[in-house]
Amino acid sequence: MSSADPSAVQAPDGRSGIAAVDGVLPRELLIEVLLLLPAKEVCRVRAVCPSWRSLTYDPLFVAAYAVRHPGPLLAVCSGSTCVDLVDMSGDFVKRLRTTMEGYDYDIRVLCTRFEFVLIQGQHYGISVLDPVSGSAFTLPVGIAEGLTRPISWYPFWLALGQVASTGEYKLVRIADEDLMCDGYGNDPLCEVFTFTEGIGHWGKNDNPAAYRDRIGQWRKVEGPPANLDPSCTNGVIVKGAAYFFFDQWQFEEPYIDGYNIEPGCIPSFNLETEKWSVTLQGPISRILEESDGMLNYTDLVDRLMLGELKDFLVTAHCNRKTSTTDLWFLMDFENCVWIRQHIIQIDIIQGELQGVQPLFVLDEGVIILLVRTVSGDVLYIYNPGASNATNLLKMTRSTHLGVGIYTGSLLC
């Protein structure tokens, strides 16, 4: 039995290290039963009696539960006002209800890896959901909310990551240039919101708005050096930087619209310095080289997506010619060395596939993929030992609503 199992930890008198539990069942048997329950049901039994409540809050029990129910969980949109947490088998775990009633379009779940779930709602406002308490808090209004027009398809680019030197989390939001007005010019607007100590207390307080004054405000910072790709609005965080794609219609040889940016480069935003860089070359040249003349530059437009797997930046290429998705890993940042490590067959009708984003890799190497199709988004699971990816979960709503990765514990 795992050392994290509380029933395996003995007190000096030979009893379990957890305090005595009232009831008919022997202590060890009760623990084993509770370890089999979903997190939602474990939280319910806390109301049975004080001793059961104490047991389920005990760090040894929480650690043992984490071993039996390894995370993380996936946060997916379920209707215009709900977010569902599902496990890596696609099974439903918990439903989170937002305060965004009366919206005429679906919320968007931000593709973050975090102990809270972030969503974008009407007029591009950002809310934070605490899956443990069920509470929600809307971030203060920034410049971007005042620029929005009543058309839901104007793109916003978003990324959330941690600054290693300070431990702070920063949320980056970039507004499309078509929304710019009122003296802000025609360039994309970039804002940063810094989460300070207040966010760590939200799950322990029924009123997260009590920490409003402690979590900061939006700040306008340097914008991207060129327009970003509207089909890839989720920035990918790797080692303290947020990575995006440039809008590929700008990729005209030899430079992008006079910006003096080489085609194929991947822009990044450093979360600590809050500066942009265009030094990283993507795998486009390698993709074209490996295709042996089957592909040209225009074949790559809208066929690339970014992801992060095990701290590696990954470019996913949906190859129309071969009906496969190739995963290219950045192995050497300084020399821009990309290696193709996976060729994945996804069984989708020809012409339906729009894009694939790598989301997460499990300890055994299994990869969770978000697959965009004409008819909706689908979660797939890919085992490197097989060539095909299999269907994990089809989204219940329309496309491009995002998937978050919840890293917290529902037993806290």
Beta strands, then each sheet from edge to edge (+ up, - down):
strand 1: 73-77
strand 2: 82-86
strand 3: 92-97
strand 4: 108-109
strand 5: 113-114
strand 6: 117-120
strand 7: 126-129
strand 8: 136-138
strand 9: 156-162
strand 10: 169-175
strand 11: 189-195
strand 12: 218-221
strand 13: 236-238
strand 14: 241-243
strand 15: 265-270
strand 16: 276-281
strand 17: 304-309
strand 18: 312-319
strand 19: 324-332
strand 20: 337-346
strand 21: 353-361
strand 22: 367-373
strand 23: 376-382
strand 24: 388-394
strand 25: 403-406
sheet 1: 3+ 2- 1+ 25- 5-
sheet 2: 4+ 6- 7+ 8-
sheet 3: 9+ 10- 11+ 12-
sheet 4: 13+ 14- 15+ 16-
sheet 5: 17+ 18- 19+ 20- 24- 23+ 22- 21+
end
